[in-house]
Amino acid sequence: MPSSATIPGLQQARPVPFWIDHAQAPARLPGLRGTVEADLLVVGGGYTGLWTALLAKEADPDARVVLLEADGLGAAASGRNGGFCSPSLTHGFANGIERWPAEIDTLVRLGIENLYEMQATLERYGIEADFVMAGKVAFARTPWEAAGLEEAARASTAHGDPAHFISAAEIGRWTTSGSYIAGMHSPNYALVDPYKLVLGLRRVCLELGVQIYEDSAALGLDTGDRTRVIVRTAGGSVRAARVALATNVFQPLLRRLSLVTIPVYDYAIMTEPLSEAEFADIGWTGDFGLTDAGNQFHYYRKTHDGRILWGGYDAIYHYGSARDESKTQRQETFDKLAAQFYETYPQLAHVRFSHQWGGVVDSSTRFCLTAGTAANGRIAYALGFTGLGVTATRFAAQVMLDLLAGRSTERTRLTMISRKPVPFPPEPVRYVGVQITRWSMARQDETGRRNLWLRVMDALGLGFDS
Ligand SMILES: Cc1cc2nc3c(=O)[nH]c(=O)nc-3n(C[C@H](O)[C@H](O)[C@H](O)COP(=O)(O)OP(=O)(O)OC[C@H]3O[C@@H](n4cnc5c(N)ncnc54)[C@H](O)[C@@H]3O)c2cc1C
């Protein structure tokens, strides 16, 4: 099909996630046939599900752990994200301290531990997912963003996650882009190839004895039997003592979760490989990942083979929480992203893009993990990571295992876990609310001020983000 891109550099871009397109994926595992017994059934084969299965097997190698995935492992957000591994469990430090000031030191510490334990697990099992503790720099375009980063660096450092404010005098050491006036460097931040991570977790789960079935959507939860939850698929069923739901933004199997998240589409484009000289030209000599600091922000990073992934900015919500794969291609957004890339780095005006794709983020009103139980503790769930789940999903997996075991731990005692978020309102209020919030956030990027609408939303604990 001819490209409809209006930007010449995008006209050869393949409409598929770069990571999946470039991976050596093994053949799909067969779907479930017949009835199997499980001590733990995990529903969903993204990071949340894979970590839950892996950690359950590490804790009890004899446990019969079964995982059902509706599509292919990592086919959704886990195989197509930016690969930024944040230490934050709360979608950033600012959101965490705003919502849970009394527990912020604990949240920061647990988040950093989670990031380094993830690194240690990858090393222990020889998972080659191009994981590098490369750090991250956030750039400011405006004086109010610069002031925000200066305060964020001070507060983050004071609460246990050191960060360095990059002043106007120093910014030339980090970038040659004329778009940026200041920044913040956070060393506790990693990058990973997201789909290689999925494949590595898949391999380890299989080696530890997890039974994985792909193309096996769980169709419902039958809790009528007191000792077993029965979960049917088109080809069979699982009789499980415990169930962990790791289905992220997809139609939830528990009705009570239907207003916890809304699907928000996030997009990225990938360049052809660049030379060392081209990176030197834009002043990007380290491997650290980059973002800009506005509400409508870009995230961008290098790949192992010297490309730049450039994503973010637009966060698209469709009326009625509509979701389908065709919405992951949005030419208008790809064109906008490419234009913003060239504007930020005019030195790279000749660079072309090889891939363009999108994915769905499970936006929640608190922007971060919600977890809990149903059916007298036999079913646990975790969802709501919004756009920052690559590392937080591992923590969520541990929370679900704690909850299913009935263990009170430092993790389960967090207010973030024990108190549930404000739900999204039903339509049409939801759609209108999201659009007003998006407009107000764009205005804040231009003016530096939060308008009345955003302040009311803050007071109600309601938010919208990607
Ligand atoms: C474009 C994009 C960029 C992002 N960038 C970053 C980033 O740089 N850093 C970061 O931290 N986060 C990022 N994120 C978010 C991150 O990818 C997610 O938070 C994370 O992957 C969530 O993992 P998950 O396992 O919970 O969900 P998913 O990866 O969505 O997996 C859920 C799985 O459940 C399966 N499923 C659903 N229903 C059923 C059912 N009934 N039966 C069986 N299986 C079912 C689905 O098929 C799916 O595979 C990004 C997301 C997107 C879309």
The ligand as a Gaussian input file, in Angstrom:
#p B3LYP/6-31G(d) Opt

LIG

0 1
 C        4.015000       2.788000      22.653000
 C        4.274000       2.497000      24.119000
 C        5.452000       2.938000      24.708000
 C        5.706000       2.666000      26.062000
 N        6.927000       3.016000      26.575000
 C        7.226000       2.660000      27.849000
 C        8.534000       2.897000      28.377000
 O        9.448000       3.359000      27.666000
 N        8.767000       2.576000      29.681000
 C        7.802000       2.036000      30.461000
 O        8.066000       1.785000      31.636000
 N        6.571000       1.733000      29.968000
 C        6.273000       2.018000      28.690000
 N        5.050000       1.679000      28.181000
 C        4.105000       0.947000      29.059000
 C        4.487000      -0.527000      29.202000
 O        4.742000      -1.074000      27.924000
 C        3.351000      -1.282000      29.902000
 O        3.077000      -0.665000      31.138000
 C        3.672000      -2.738000      30.171000
 O        4.135000      -3.389000      29.018000
 C        2.418000      -3.445000      30.726000
 O        2.658000      -4.831000      30.767000
 P        1.454000      -5.821000      31.024000
 O        1.992000      -7.182000      31.031000
 O        0.710000      -5.387000      32.224000
 O        0.473000      -5.582000      29.797000
 P        0.513000      -6.057000      28.260000
 O        1.857000      -6.017000      27.696000
 O       -0.560000      -5.274000      27.576000
 O        0.062000      -7.576000      28.338000
 C       -1.249000      -7.981000      28.643000
 C       -1.464000      -9.289000      27.913000
 O       -2.671000      -9.884000      28.350000
 C       -3.239000     -10.561000      27.252000
 N       -4.660000     -10.774000      27.532000
 C       -5.619000      -9.826000      27.654000
 N       -6.817000     -10.397000      27.939000
 C       -6.588000     -11.728000      27.996000
 C       -7.413000     -12.843000      28.247000
 N       -8.727000     -12.708000      28.505000
 N       -6.856000     -14.075000      28.220000
 C       -5.539000     -14.238000      27.974000
 N       -4.712000     -13.216000      27.728000
 C       -5.227000     -11.975000      27.740000
 C       -2.983000      -9.629000      26.076000
 O       -3.057000     -10.310000      24.837000
 C       -1.586000      -9.112000      26.399000
 O       -0.565000      -9.846000      25.763000
 C        4.750000       1.954000      26.848000
 C        3.571000       1.500000      26.249000
 C        3.330000       1.753000      24.905000
 C        2.061000       1.238000      24.284000

